[in-house]
Amino acid sequence: MADTVPLVDLAPLLRLLALAAVTALLPLSWWWLRQRRADPRTRLAALTALTLFLTFDLIVFGAFTRLSDSGLGCPDWPGCYGAATPLGARDEIHAAQTAMPSGPVTWSKAWIEMVHRYLAMTVGVLILVGAVFSWVERRRLPHPPGLAWAILAWVLVQGAFGKYTVTLKLYPAIVTLHLLGGLVLLALLAVQHARLAGPALVLSTGLRRWAAVALGVLTLQIIFGGWVSTNYAVLACSGFPACNGQWWPAMDFLNGFTILRTLGHAGDGSLLPFEALVGIHVVHRAFAVVVAAVLALLAWRLWRQGPPRFGLGLGLLLGAQLASGLSNVVLGWPLVAALAHTAGAAALVLLLTLLIARSSPGRHRAAP
């Protein structure tokens, strides 16, 4: 049965949208009850903060979905074997699990995959509410509603990445773009929140440019890290700082960084050689030295020149990120360390985006 299910079945879409609206009612009710007497700017800032928090959770849970091999727990989209929940697909899941007990379809993996989709849809509902609210209250807000609607458009793009992650059977380039898209969504929400809440930061032009450079190199490293994860190359190197007992092991960069290929295969359709996985891993490990140096220098300059709390936060996050990355290699890729590594990357993106957005010239002009 698992082999004959349509990859895309829109029949359960309305039921899923209704379920997303119901699950979004809880955070929306909490937001409205706490902010109903506040001015529109404060209310939108609170809604953005809530959406930002759930988006961060969504990124981490997405990593858990991938790391637990649950990305194909429901092999169709947007439902699960045409049903809105795994409960409606119990026969299909049982048949697939009986045929292959280790997966990719099992009862637990189906629930993990669908919970990830439910959380994503809940975030989407909150973003839709924020966009509508920003339009209705546009005359009373300090900025036009363009950014809120751009965020809504991006979440639709991110949903498409989620769809193709399933229908293209974990195609590495799509999975990496899905991870990167989640971080872009997080950054856009951070910019919106910085526009609405919190005092403006005074940052020298040189320091602000260095923060932008730091965000750029961090983004490139996240792309490398996503490529490591989506190709399951974390364990291609054992030991540290050497890789498999060698400082320069045999590596196949051409096959490793061929973008248009299926999971586990080279561009010509043959099996991906182990040396390609080693090359992917080593590039991520080597570039980590560059990123660590750039972020450490920025943290030191922020500590000396201000704002020091951002410097301290950046330094602590960098240390935790290096520790979790090292733990993945030394301890054999434990789930907790892998999740911490994803969460640390998202936290670094969030901190640097807030730093840049709150210190922008436009932020100073719009500050109350």
N, C-alpha and C positions, 0 to 999 in steps of 0.2 A: 504493500500500500504506500509505503514511504516513497517509492520510486515513481508512482503515478500521480502524486499530488501536484496540482498546478503551482508553479513558482509564485505567481501573483494571482490572488483571489480577492477581489474587492467586495465580495458579498458581505463579509463581516465588518466592513469599514464603518457603517453607521452604528453598529453595536459597540465597536471599539471607541468611536468618538463619544458616544453616550457614556461609556464607562470612564473615559478620560475626563469628561465634564463632571461626573460624580466624584471621582477621586480628587479633582482640583477644587471641589467645593470646600473641603476641610481647610487647606491653607488659605483660600480666598476668604472664607468666613473669619478665620483668625485675623487676617490682615484687616478686613473691613471693621470688625469689632474694635480693634485697637486703634485704628486710624480714622474712624468715621467723623470725629470732630476736628481733625487736623486740616490744614490748608492743602490744596492740591499738590503743591511741590513736595511736601512732607509725605503725603500719601503715596505718590508715585515713587519717591525715594525708598519708602518702606517696601513697596511691592517689588521694586527692582532688587533690593537686598534679599528678599525672600526667594525670588527667582534665581538670583546669583547663587545662593546657598544650595538650592535644589539642583542647579546645573552642575555645580562642583560635585555633589553626590552622584549625579547621573554619569559624570565622567569616570568617577571611581568605580561605580557599579558596572559601567561598560567594560572597564578593564577586568573586573571580576568575571563578567560574562565571557570575555575572550580567554582569560587565563584558566577558567574551569572548563574550557572546550565546549561552551554552551551556545556558541554563535549560530549553530545550525540545530539547536534544540527543537525549534519549529522550522522545518525546511521550506516553508512558504511565507508569503508576506501579503498583508499586514497581520493576518490572524495566524492561528495554529491549526493546520489541516482544515482550513476554512471555518474554524470556530473562533469565537472571541476569547476563549480561555482554554487551557489544556483539559479542563473538565469535559468540554464538548468533543475532545479528540482522544478520549481515553483508549478507544479501540485501536486507532491508528498508532498511537504512541506505544501501546502494549505490543502490537505486532512488530514495530520497528525495534523495540528494545529486546524482544524475544529473538529476532533475527541477528542482532548484534548487541549483546549486553553492555559492551563498553562504549556504545554511542555510535554516531554523534547524537542520536535521538534517544533520550531516556526521560523518565517522568520528571526527575529533578532538573535536568537540563532544559526541558521544555518550560518549566515554571521560571527558571532563572532568565531565560530569553524573553518570556512574556512580561515578567516584572520589569525588565529593562525597557521594554516597549511602553508599558503603562507609565513608567516614570517619565519617559521621553514625551509622551503625549500630555502628561500633566504639566510639564514645563512649557510645552507648546501652548496650552490653554492659558497659562499665566502670562506668557508673552503676548498672546492675542488680547487679553484683557488690558495689559499695559499699553498696547498700541492704541486700542479704542479709547482708553482713558486719556491718553496724551492728546488725542485728536479732539475729544469733547472739551477738555480743559486747556486747549492750546493757547487761549488768550490770557490765561492766568499762570502759565508756566514760563520759566526764563528762556527756554529754547524751543524752537519749532519741533513738531513731532516726527521729523524725518528719520532720526536715528532709531526711534522706537519701531517704525515701520520697516526700516532696513534690518533690524534684528528679527522681526517677524519673517521677512523674506529669507533671511539666512537660515532660520530654523526649518523652513521648508526645504531648502537645499540640503541641510543636514539630514532631514528625513529621507531624502532621495538617496543619500549615501548609505543610510541604514538599510533601505530597501535593497540596493545593489550589493551590499555586504552579504545578504542572504542569497539573493537570486544568482549571483555570480560565484557562490560557494567560497567565500572568504578570499576573494581575489586580493592579493597583498596590497596593490596600489590603492584599491578602494577602501580597504580596512584602514590603511594609514591615513588616507584623506578623511575618513570618518573620525578618527582620533583627532587629527588636526582641526577639523571643523568644529568639534566640541570645544576645543581651546579657543578658537576664534569667537565662538558664541560667548564663552566666558569673558573674553576680553571686551567684546562689545557691550555686554551688560555692565562690566566694570566701568567703562567710559561713561555710560548713561548714569550710573550711580554717582560717579565723581562730579558730573555736571549738576547733580541735584542736592548732594549732601556732603557734609564735611567741609572744613575750612580749606581754603586754597593754600598751596605750599609754595614757598619761595625757594626757587632752585636756580642756580646760575645757568647760563646758556650752555657752557661747556659741560657741566654735570648732567644737564638734561639730555644733551646729545650723547653722552657716554651711556646714560640709561637706555636710550634708543638703540645704541649699538649692542648693549647687553641683551636687550629683548630680541634683537635680530639673531645674534649667535645662539641664544637659548632656543629660539624657534627652529633653527637649523638642526640643533642637537636633538630636539624633540622629534623632528622628522627622521633623523637617523635612528633614534630610539624606537619610534613606531615601526620602522622597517625591520629592526632587530626582532621586535615582539611579533609582528605579523608573519615573519618568516621563521619564527621559533628558533632563532639563532642565539638565544641567551646562553645556552650551555655548549655552544660551539667552541668556546675557550674555557678550559679549566685552569685554575691557578691564577695568581696575581702577584706581581705585575706582569710576569711572563704569561704567554698563552700556550697551553699544552706543552709546557717546558721549554718553549722557544721564544726568543725576543722578536723574531720575524718569521712566523710559521708560513707554510705554503698557503697562498690565498688566491682566489679567483674573483677579482673585482668585476670583470666583464659580465659574468653570469650573475653574480651577486647583486649587481645594481642595474640589471635589465629590468625596466619598470613594467613593461607589458608582458606579463607571463602569469600563469596560474600558480597556485600554492604548491610548493614542492617540486616545481618543474622549471627547467631553463627555457629560454625563449624559443628554442627549436622543438620543445615538447619532451625532451629527454629529462630524466631525473636530475634535480639540482645537485651538483657535487658538493661534498662536505666542505671543500676548500672555499666555495662561495659563501657558505654560512660563516666560516671563519673570517673571511674578508669583511662581511657585514658587521660582525661583532667588533673586530679590531678598529674599524673606522669610527664606530660609536665610542669605543673606549679611548681612542687617541684624541678625538675632538673634545672629549670631556675635559681634558687638560686645558685646552684653550678656553672653554666655557668657564671652568672653575677659576682661571686666572682673571678673566674679565669681570666676573661677578664678585670675586674677592676684592679686586681693586675698587669696584663701585661701592661695595659695602664699607670699605675703609674710608673712602672719600665722603660718603654720606655720614658716617660716624664722626668724622672730623669737621665737615662743613655744614651738616644738617640736611634734612631732619634726621637726628641720630636714631630715632626709633625705627625708621626704615632701614638704616644701616645695620642695626642689631637684628632686625627680622630677616633681612636678606642673608646675613652671615649665618644665622641659625638654620634657615632653610637650606642653604648651600651645604652646610655640614651634614644635615640629616639626609639630603639627597645623595651626597657622596657615600654616606654610610649604607643607605639602602641599596645603591647600585653595587657596591662592593659585596654586600650580603648576598645578592642574587648570584654572584659568581662563586663565592667561597662556600656558601651553604647550599648550593644546588638549586637555585631559583625557588625558594619557598614562597608560598602564596602571599603571606603577610608582607614580606619584603618587596615583592613585585607590585602589590597594591600601594604600598607606601611610596614606591618610586614614581608611580603614576600620579598619586596625590601630591607629591612634592613638586613634580613638574608643573602641575596645574596651579599650585600655590605660588610658585615663582612667577609664572605668567601673570597671575592676578596681582601680586605685589608690584611688579614692574609696570603693569598697565595703570594701576591706580597712581603710582608715583608720577608717571608721565602725564596722565590725564589731569591730575589735581594741580600740577605745576604749569599747565599750558597757559599762554597769555589770555586766551578766551575764557578760561576758568576764573582768572583773576577779575576780569571785567564783569563776569556774571555773578560773582560772589556777593552775598547780601552784605 
